[in-house]
Amino acid sequence: MSRRAAFIVVALIALASGLFFAIAPGEIEKRTNMVDGKPLLEVSDEARTLHATLRIVDLHSDTLLWKRSMLDLANRGHVDLPRLQQGYVALQIFSSVTKSPEDQNYDSNPSNTDELTALVVSQLQSVRTWGSLLERTLFHAEKMDRAVAGSDGELVAVANAGDLEALLAARAGPSDGPTGSLFSAEGLHSLEGEIANLDKVYDAGMRMAGLTHFFDNRLAGSMHGEEKGGLTDFGREVVRAMEDKGMVVDIAHCSHQCVAEVLEMARRPVVSSHGGVQATCDVNRNLSDDEVRGVAANGGIIGVGYWPGAVCDTSPASVAAAMTHIRDLVGIEHVALGSDYDGATTVRFDTSGLVQVTQALLNAGFSEDEIRAVMGENAIRLLSRGLVPLAELPPEEERAEVEDTA
């Protein structure tokens, strides 16, 4: 081969590689985070007026996983700042997803495979993230920090109860003022088995974390793992440390044994950030009635999602049905939003269309106060205390926190 021909071959390979890395991540997401285009509810003037006065909190989205700006309106996925503003969202909790098994399913997944490494490489993330789950989480924290810094005050970080109070005060009306972001994790396998790494992710801004994702890890068994066991000694150590720091413990994806053992040892209210209930959607992903009662007894909240694995459909009416069941079983104060937007989910509406939930709840007979509770007030109540380190609570409140969840 001549030198000229060799140069042309190398140039073509470089061009093809460049096109792949430029185009592939977006195309993957377009096929992964979808809006199904099925019919939406007709939204009444009553729903629009009420929705514009709500303080909305969504407990879970996976937007940080994908290679796109959080600040710009995208033509794919479910969440970005413009769409959060259109949906009147006051606070969005952004989760760090660091590992996902190959051929992921709800029933049984091994812990020794990871399909996200290919996505990480294709997105040309820093090389330090290619082989380290901890570095992937720290990369996501940095991505969120850059978005906050570049938003001209329209997106603000929430890392403590004071930040939350300031955010709500700055929103003169629910449709005015900044949108809050809080950093979470979908599984603490990102600690890589080292308790000292909890300090690292806390210092990076993490204030909520699920213990497991789709596979068993060093902390606990997953609902979708092979063993589905309970908490390990390391998992118990992490739960205690999280409670001390003012990090909210998330039981989403935990095995039944893990859920029971977390609720037994918890000194503070927990969340199930995204999912559903088996009573309305009998999927090996959702909480049983006994678990719903356990979360309620703990003072916690349950975020209901909008995808088929959570509610067996994508219709707003199915979301409202799951919320109705929780309300009727344990009370409205334990119901919340947990979209799982951008989490490889197919939904009926993205975050700009959250008025669909408001309309569905009105259609289901929820009162205005009940809708306010579901759409954000329950989450605000839990976070206002849950983000305070245990030692910083006044003695009488610290005792009440422990007694309330005993």
N, C-alpha and C positions, 0 to 999 in steps of 0.2 A: 504494500500500500504506500502511495506517495505521501510526502509530508503534508501536501495540500489536502489530500483525501482524509488523512488522519485528523487534521485540524477540523474538517467539516464534520466528521463523525463525532468528535469530542464536543463541538459546538451544538450539534443536534441533541446529544445526550444531555448537555447542560440546559438547553432550552426545554427539553421534555421534563427534566427534573424540576426546573423552575415553575413550569406550568402545573405540574402535579402538586407541588407544595403550595402554590398560590390558590389552586382551585379545589383540590381534594377535601380539605377540612370543611369548607362551606357546603360542598355537595353532600358530604357525609351527614352534616347536621340537617340539611333540608330533608333527608330521608329518615331522620331519626326523631327530631322534635317537630311534630306536625300538628296542624289544625285540620280537623277532618272535613270541614265545610258542610256538615249536616245542618238542618234547620235550627235556628236560634229562637228563643222566646221573643214574643213581641213585648217590648219594654214600655211600660206605662209612664205617664208623667209623674205619678206618685213614686215609682221606683227611682226615676232619674233624680227627682228632687231629694229624696231620702239618701240616695247613694252619694250625692255631692256633699252631704253633711257627715259622712261616716269617717272614723279614724281607723283605716284599714291596715291590718297586719297580716302578712303571709309568712308562715313559719318555715317554708322550704322551697328553694329553687336551686338548680344546678348550673346557673348561667356561667359561673366562673370557669367551668370545664372547657368552654368553647372559644375558638379563636375569632372573636369579634369584639368591637368596642361596646362597653356597657352604656356609653353615653350617647351613641348614635342610633337612630331608628333603623332597625335591620329588616331585611326581607326574608328572614328565616327565624326560627326559634320562637320563644314565647315572652321573653323579658328583656327590656332595656329601659333606660331612664325615660325616654319619651313615652313609652307605653305604660310605665308605672305612673307617670303623671296623668295620662289619659284615663287610667283606671282609678285615680284618686288614692293610690296606695301611700300610706304614711310611712310604713316601715317594711322593708323586704329583708328577710333573712337569707343570705347567700351561703350555700354549703360547698365545701371542698370535697370533691369526689376524686379519689386517688387510685382506686383499683376496682376492676370489675371482671368477673370470671368469663372465660370463653363459653359460648352457648348458654348464656345466663338464663335462668328460669326460676320460678317461685318455689320449686320443690327441693332440689338438692344440687349444690354446686361445690366443687373442690376449692381449696384455698391456694393451690399451686399453679394457677393460670391467671393471666391478666391480659385482657384485650385492650386496655387503655394505653399500654406502652406504645402501641402502633399509632394511636391518635396523638399522643404526646410528641412523638418523633415527627409525624407528618405535619404537626402545627409548628414545627421548628422552635419548640420551647428550649429554654436553656438546657445544656447537656447535663447539668447537675440534677435535673428532674427526671432524666431517662431511667435511672436505676434506683431512685430513692423516693419512697412514699412521703417521707417527711419533707423533702425538698419540693415535692409537688404541692403540698399544703402551703408551704412558705411562699411558693411562687403565686399561688392563688391569693394569698394575703397581700402580696405586693401588687398584684393586678387590681385588687379592690382599692388599695391605698392610692394607686395612680388614678383610678377613676374618680375617687373623692377629690383628689388634688386638682384634677383637670376639669371639674364640673362647675367652677365658678360659684361654689356654694349651693348648687342645686341638689347635690348628693352629699350627705354627711354621715360620718361613721358614728355608730352607737356602741360604746364599750362599757358603759356603766349606767346606773340609774339616773345620774345627773344629766348625761347625754340624752337619755330618753325624754326626760322632763323638758330639757331645752329644745329638743326637736319638736315636741308637741306644742310648746309655747310659741315657737317660731312659725308654726302653721296657723296664721291668723284665722284662716278658714281652711277646712279640709282640702280644698283645691288650691290653696296658696301656700307658699313657703317650700322649704326643702323636703326631699324624700330621705328617709333614714336607711342605712344599710348596717346589718349586723352579721358578723362572720361566724360560720358554723362548720361542722364536719360531718360527712356521711361515713362514719366508721373511724375509730381511733387506731386502726392498724397503722395509720400514719405516724404513731408514736414509735413504731419499730421496736416495741417491747421495752422501752426505756422511760421510766417515770419522769426523768429530768426533761424529756422532750415535751411534757405537758407545759412546763414553764415556757418553752420556746414558742409553742403555738399560742399560749395565752399572751405572751409579750407581743406576738404578731397580731393580736386583736381578737382571737377566737373566744367567744363567750357562750357557745352552745355546742354540743357534740353528741352525735349518736355513737353508741359503743361498737356496733357492727354494721355491715352492709350485706352483701349477698352471699357471704361465706363466713365460716367460723374463723375467729382470729384469736390472738393471745389474751384478749379480755373476756370473751364470752362466745357462746354459741349463737349462730344466726338462725332465724326462722327458715332460711333457705340453705343452710349449711348441710354438711354430711352427718355430723354428730348431733347438732342442735342441743348442746349442753347448756349449763348455766354459767354463772360468773366464775372466772378463775380468781386466784388470789391477787393477781395483777389487776384484773378488772375491778375487784373490790377496792384496791388501793387507789385506782384512778377515780372511781365514783366518789370516794371520800375526799380526795384532793380537789375534784371539781366543785363539790359542794362548798368546801372551805373557801375556794377562790371566788365564788360567785359565777360559776359556769353552769348553765342549765343542762341537766342530763336528759338525753333524748333516747327513748326506748324503741323508736321505729326500727324495724328489721330484726329486733332481738327475738330469740327463740322464746317459746312459752316459759321455759324454765328460767331463762334470763330475765324476762319481764317480772316473773314472780319474785325472784331474788332481789332485783333492783327495788321493787316496791316494798319488800320486807325490810331492806336496810336503809332506804332513803330517809334523810332528815329534812328534805326540802321537796317542794312540788316538782314533778317531772313533766315532760311533754312527750307525746307521740306526734312527731312533727308532720308526718304525711302518711296517709293511708286511709283505711276505712274500717268498717265493722262487719264481722262475719254474718250478723243477723240480716243485713241487706245485700251482702256480696260475699258469698262463701268461698273465698280465695285464701290460699295459704300465704297471706300477706297481712291480713287484717285482724283486728282485736276481737276476741270472744267477749261475750257479755260479762263474764267474770273479770276479765282484764279491764273492761270499761269501768266496772264498779271499783276495781282496785285503783285505777288512775284517779277516779273521783274521790275515793277515800283519802288518797294522798294529796288532794288539792290540785291535781294537775289538769292539763287540757289536752284535747285530741284534735289535731289538724286533719281535716277531711280533704282528700285530693279529688281531682277531676278526671282521672284517666280510668280505663276499664279495670285495671288491677285493683283499684280502690273502691269503685262504685259499680262495677260490672257494666258500665256504659260510659258515654261521654256527655249525656244530657244533663242540663242544670237540674232537672227534676230528680235525677238519681243522686246528685250531690245533696239536695235538700232532704231526700229520704233518709240518707245516712245520718244527717244532722238531726233530723226529727227523732230517729231512734235513740241517739245519745241523749238528747234533751229529755225524752219521755222516760228513759231508763234511770238517769242520774242527775239531770238538771241542766239548764241552759248554760250555766257558768263553766261547763267543761267542754264546750264546743268551740272550735276555731277553724281557720283556713290553713290548709297545708297542700298547696297546689301540686308540688313536684314538677313545676314548670322547668323546661330545658333538661329534664332528667330522662331522656330517651323515651318520652311519653307522647301519646297522641291524645289531644284534647279537643273540645268543641269551640273554645274561645281562649285567646291569650289574655295577658294581664290587662290589656286595654279594655277588655270586655267584661270585667268583673261585675258590672251592673247586672249581668245574667244571673249571678248568684243572689243578688238582692231581690230581683224579680221572682226567682224560684222560691225564695223564702216567703215572700209576700203571698205567692200563689199557694204555698203550703200552710198559710194561716199564722205565720210568725208575727208577733207584735213588733212595733218599732224598737222597743227596748231590747227584745230578744235578738233582733237583727243587728243592732249596735254591738251587743255582746259577742255574737258569733264573728262578725266582720273585723273585730279588732280589740274591743274593750277587755275581753277575757285575757288575751295575750298581753295587753298593756299591764293589766293587774299583776299577772304572773312575773313578767320581766321586771317590773318596778321593784319587786323584792328579790327576785331570783338573781339579778345582776349585782346585788350587794354582797361582798364577802361576808361569810358567816360571822366572823369576829367583829365586823363593823356594825352589825345590827345592835340596837339597844338591847340590854340584857333581857328585858321583858319580851321583846319581839323575837329574840333568838330562842328563848324558851318556848314561845308560842309556835315558832316555825317547826321546832323539833316535836312538840306535842301534837301539832296539827297533823303531822305525817307519821306519827307513831302507830 
